[in-house]
Amino acid sequence: MAPAGSELIRRMAAGDRDAFAGFYDAYAPLAFGVLRRMLPPDEAAETLQDVFWELWRAAPDYDAARGTPEAWVVVRARSRGIDRVRSVRRRDEMLTGTPSELPADPARNPGSLFEMREVLRGALAALPESQRHVIELAYFAGLTQTEIALRLGEPLGTVKTRIRLGMERLRGLIGART
């Protein structure tokens, strides 16, 4: 008989990788089902990995009195799925816009490409270091917010706030210069 979810989580908290493998096998289909209702298959699969990495790290904090392992997995999956939906939406909004919001095609005017690059460099330089660093990791290194938080050892909420505030400030700075 397979160990109960709570037992697997207890063993995961102690660093047992075999328990994690068993937990993943038992609960990944549940989490993937939640994510699949929110995201395309490739995004759902990537987010599933983030969810289980987070569960592995959070295992010592699991409290059976607050809910079942199933509820713990579903809540984490739903939360990360919502984060991913919002992230994709923001990325799409940044890459698209109404024709009046879009800059002229830089390929037609190489000077405007240089000018846009310089405006962006100046605006990035005007940001506080903490905001500039997370934006560079997100947009130039291609890291997710979760990966940035892990790399910097910062809470995920702090990373999200820094990116949001930095992007708002960049919009203001770039809008003022163009």
C-alpha positions as a Markdown table, in Angstrom:
| # | Residue | x | y | z |
|---|---|---|---|---|
| 1 | Met | 0.0 | 0.0 | 0.0 |
| 2 | Ala | 1.3 | 3.4 | -0.9 |
| 3 | Pro | 2.1 | 5.9 | 1.9 |
| 4 | Ala | -0.5 | 8.5 | 2.6 |
| 5 | Gly | 0.0 | 12.0 | 1.3 |
| 6 | Ser | 0.7 | 13.5 | 4.8 |
| 7 | Glu | 3.4 | 10.8 | 5.4 |
| 8 | Leu | 5.0 | 11.6 | 2.0 |
| 9 | Ile | 5.0 | 15.3 | 2.9 |
| 10 | Arg | 6.6 | 14.6 | 6.3 |
| 11 | Arg | 9.3 | 12.6 | 4.6 |
| 12 | Met | 9.8 | 15.3 | 1.9 |
| 13 | Ala | 10.3 | 17.8 | 4.7 |
| 14 | Ala | 13.2 | 15.6 | 5.9 |
| 15 | Gly | 14.7 | 15.7 | 2.4 |
| 16 | Asp | 13.6 | 12.3 | 1.2 |
| 17 | Arg | 13.7 | 12.4 | -2.6 |
| 18 | Asp | 12.0 | 9.1 | -3.0 |
| 19 | Ala | 9.0 | 10.4 | -1.0 |
| 20 | Phe | 9.0 | 13.4 | -3.4 |
| 21 | Ala | 8.9 | 11.1 | -6.4 |
| 22 | Gly | 6.0 | 9.2 | -4.9 |
| 23 | Phe | 4.2 | 12.4 | -4.0 |
| 24 | Tyr | 4.7 | 13.7 | -7.5 |
| 25 | Asp | 3.4 | 10.5 | -9.0 |
| 26 | Ala | 0.3 | 10.6 | -6.8 |
| 27 | Tyr | -0.5 | 14.3 | -7.1 |
| 28 | Ala | 0.8 | 15.6 | -10.4 |
| 29 | Pro | -2.3 | 14.5 | -12.3 |
| 30 | Leu | -4.5 | 16.4 | -9.9 |
| 31 | Ala | -2.3 | 19.6 | -10.2 |
| 32 | Phe | -2.0 | 19.2 | -14.0 |
| 33 | Gly | -5.8 | 19.0 | -14.3 |
| 34 | Val | -6.2 | 22.3 | -12.4 |
| 35 | Leu | -3.5 | 24.0 | -14.5 |
| 36 | Arg | -4.7 | 22.6 | -17.8 |
| 37 | Arg | -8.1 | 24.2 | -17.3 |
| 38 | Met | -6.3 | 27.6 | -17.0 |
| 39 | Leu | -3.4 | 27.3 | -19.4 |
| 40 | Pro | -2.3 | 25.8 | -22.7 |
| 41 | Pro | -0.6 | 22.4 | -22.4 |
| 42 | Asp | 3.0 | 23.7 | -22.6 |
| 43 | Glu | 2.4 | 26.5 | -20.1 |
| 44 | Ala | 0.6 | 24.0 | -17.8 |
| 45 | Ala | 3.5 | 21.6 | -17.9 |
| 46 | Glu | 6.1 | 24.3 | -17.2 |
| 47 | Thr | 3.9 | 25.7 | -14.3 |
| 48 | Leu | 3.5 | 22.1 | -12.9 |
| 49 | Gln | 7.2 | 21.9 | -12.5 |
| 50 | Asp | 7.2 | 25.3 | -10.6 |
| 51 | Val | 4.3 | 24.1 | -8.4 |
| 52 | Phe | 6.2 | 20.9 | -7.4 |
| 53 | Trp | 9.4 | 22.7 | -6.8 |
| 54 | Glu | 7.5 | 25.1 | -4.5 |
| 55 | Leu | 5.8 | 22.1 | -2.7 |
| 56 | Trp | 9.2 | 20.5 | -2.2 |
| 57 | Arg | 10.5 | 23.6 | -0.6 |
| 58 | Ala | 7.3 | 24.2 | 1.4 |
| 59 | Ala | 7.0 | 20.7 | 2.8 |
| 60 | Pro | 8.5 | 21.6 | 6.2 |
| 61 | Asp | 5.7 | 24.2 | 6.6 |
| 62 | Tyr | 2.8 | 21.9 | 5.7 |
| 63 | Asp | 0.2 | 21.7 | 8.5 |
| 64 | Ala | -2.3 | 18.8 | 8.2 |
| 65 | Ala | -4.6 | 20.7 | 10.5 |
| 66 | Arg | -5.1 | 23.4 | 7.8 |
| 67 | Gly | -6.0 | 21.0 | 5.0 |
| 68 | Thr | -5.5 | 17.7 | 3.2 |
| 69 | Pro | -2.5 | 17.1 | 0.9 |
| 70 | Glu | -5.0 | 17.3 | -2.0 |
| 71 | Ala | -6.1 | 20.8 | -1.0 |
| 72 | Trp | -2.5 | 21.9 | -0.5 |
| 73 | Val | -1.6 | 20.8 | -4.0 |
| 74 | Val | -4.7 | 22.3 | -5.6 |
| 75 | Val | -4.3 | 25.7 | -3.8 |
| 76 | Arg | -0.7 | 25.9 | -4.9 |
| 77 | Ala | -1.4 | 24.8 | -8.5 |
| 78 | Arg | -4.3 | 27.3 | -8.8 |
| 79 | Ser | -2.2 | 30.1 | -7.3 |
| 80 | Arg | 0.7 | 29.5 | -9.7 |
| 81 | Gly | -1.7 | 29.1 | -12.6 |
| 82 | Ile | -3.2 | 32.5 | -11.9 |
| 83 | Asp | 0.3 | 33.9 | -11.7 |
| 84 | Arg | 1.2 | 32.4 | -15.1 |
| 85 | Val | -2.1 | 33.7 | -16.7 |
| 86 | Arg | -1.4 | 37.2 | -15.4 |
| 87 | Ser | 2.3 | 37.0 | -16.5 |
| 88 | Val | 1.3 | 35.9 | -20.0 |
| 89 | Arg | -1.4 | 38.6 | -20.2 |
| 90 | Arg | 1.1 | 41.3 | -19.2 |
| 91 | Arg | 3.7 | 40.0 | -21.7 |
| 92 | Asp | 1.2 | 40.0 | -24.5 |
| 93 | Glu | 0.0 | 43.5 | -23.6 |
| 94 | Met | 3.6 | 44.7 | -23.7 |
| 95 | Leu | 4.2 | 43.1 | -27.1 |
| 96 | Thr | 1.0 | 44.2 | -28.6 |
| 97 | Gly | -1.1 | 47.3 | -28.5 |
| 98 | Thr | -3.3 | 49.5 | -30.6 |
| 99 | Pro | -1.6 | 50.8 | -33.7 |
| 100 | Ser | -1.4 | 54.3 | -32.2 |
| 101 | Glu | 0.6 | 52.9 | -29.3 |
| 102 | Leu | 3.1 | 51.0 | -31.4 |
| 103 | Pro | 6.3 | 52.7 | -32.5 |
| 104 | Ala | 7.2 | 53.1 | -36.1 |
| 105 | Asp | 8.9 | 50.1 | -37.7 |
| 106 | Pro | 12.6 | 50.5 | -36.7 |
| 107 | Ala | 13.7 | 48.4 | -39.6 |
| 108 | Arg | 12.6 | 51.3 | -41.9 |
| 109 | Asn | 14.7 | 53.8 | -39.9 |
| 110 | Pro | 17.8 | 52.4 | -38.3 |
| 111 | Gly | 18.4 | 55.7 | -36.5 |
| 112 | Ser | 15.1 | 55.3 | -34.6 |
| 113 | Leu | 16.2 | 51.8 | -33.4 |
| 114 | Phe | 19.4 | 53.3 | -32.0 |
| 115 | Glu | 17.4 | 56.1 | -30.5 |
| 116 | Met | 14.9 | 53.7 | -28.9 |
| 117 | Arg | 17.8 | 51.6 | -27.5 |
| 118 | Glu | 19.3 | 54.7 | -25.9 |
| 119 | Val | 16.0 | 55.8 | -24.4 |
| 120 | Leu | 15.6 | 52.3 | -22.9 |
| 121 | Arg | 19.2 | 52.3 | -21.6 |
| 122 | Gly | 18.7 | 55.7 | -20.0 |
| 123 | Ala | 15.3 | 54.7 | -18.5 |
| 124 | Leu | 16.8 | 51.5 | -17.0 |
| 125 | Ala | 19.7 | 53.4 | -15.6 |
| 126 | Ala | 17.2 | 55.7 | -13.8 |
| 127 | Leu | 15.6 | 52.8 | -12.0 |
| 128 | Pro | 16.6 | 51.8 | -8.4 |
| 129 | Glu | 19.1 | 48.9 | -8.6 |
| 130 | Ser | 16.6 | 46.5 | -7.0 |
| 131 | Gln | 14.0 | 47.2 | -9.7 |
| 132 | Arg | 16.5 | 47.3 | -12.6 |
| 133 | His | 18.1 | 43.9 | -11.5 |
| 134 | Val | 14.8 | 42.0 | -11.4 |
| 135 | Ile | 13.6 | 43.5 | -14.7 |
| 136 | Glu | 16.9 | 42.5 | -16.4 |
| 137 | Leu | 16.6 | 39.0 | -15.0 |
| 138 | Ala | 13.0 | 38.7 | -16.3 |
| 139 | Tyr | 13.3 | 40.3 | -19.7 |
| 140 | Phe | 17.0 | 39.8 | -20.7 |
| 141 | Ala | 17.8 | 36.5 | -18.9 |
| 142 | Gly | 14.3 | 35.1 | -19.5 |
| 143 | Leu | 13.7 | 34.0 | -15.9 |
| 144 | Thr | 10.3 | 33.5 | -14.4 |
| 145 | Gln | 9.4 | 35.5 | -11.3 |
| 146 | Thr | 9.7 | 32.3 | -9.2 |
| 147 | Glu | 13.2 | 31.6 | -10.6 |
| 148 | Ile | 14.2 | 35.2 | -9.8 |
| 149 | Ala | 13.0 | 34.9 | -6.3 |
| 150 | Leu | 14.9 | 31.7 | -5.8 |
| 151 | Arg | 18.1 | 33.1 | -7.4 |
| 152 | Leu | 18.0 | 36.2 | -5.2 |
| 153 | Gly | 16.7 | 34.5 | -2.1 |
| 154 | Glu | 13.8 | 37.0 | -1.9 |
| 155 | Pro | 10.1 | 36.4 | -1.3 |
| 156 | Leu | 8.1 | 35.9 | -4.6 |
| 157 | Gly | 5.8 | 38.8 | -3.6 |
| 158 | Thr | 8.9 | 41.2 | -3.3 |
| 159 | Val | 10.1 | 40.2 | -6.7 |
| 160 | Lys | 6.6 | 40.7 | -8.2 |
| 161 | Thr | 6.3 | 44.1 | -6.6 |
| 162 | Arg | 9.7 | 45.2 | -7.8 |
| 163 | Ile | 9.0 | 44.2 | -11.3 |
| 164 | Arg | 5.6 | 45.9 | -11.3 |
| 165 | Leu | 6.9 | 49.1 | -9.8 |
| 166 | Gly | 9.9 | 49.1 | -12.1 |
| 167 | Met | 7.8 | 48.6 | -15.2 |
| 168 | Glu | 5.4 | 51.4 | -14.2 |
| 169 | Arg | 8.4 | 53.7 | -13.7 |
| 170 | Leu | 9.9 | 52.6 | -17.0 |
| 171 | Arg | 6.6 | 53.4 | -18.8 |
| 172 | Gly | 6.6 | 56.9 | -17.3 |
| 173 | Leu | 10.3 | 57.5 | -18.1 |
| 174 | Ile | 10.0 | 56.3 | -21.6 |
| 175 | Gly | 6.8 | 58.1 | -22.3 |
| 176 | Ala | 8.4 | 61.3 | -21.0 |
| 177 | Arg | 11.4 | 60.9 | -23.4 |
| 178 | Thr | 9.5 | 59.9 | -26.6 |
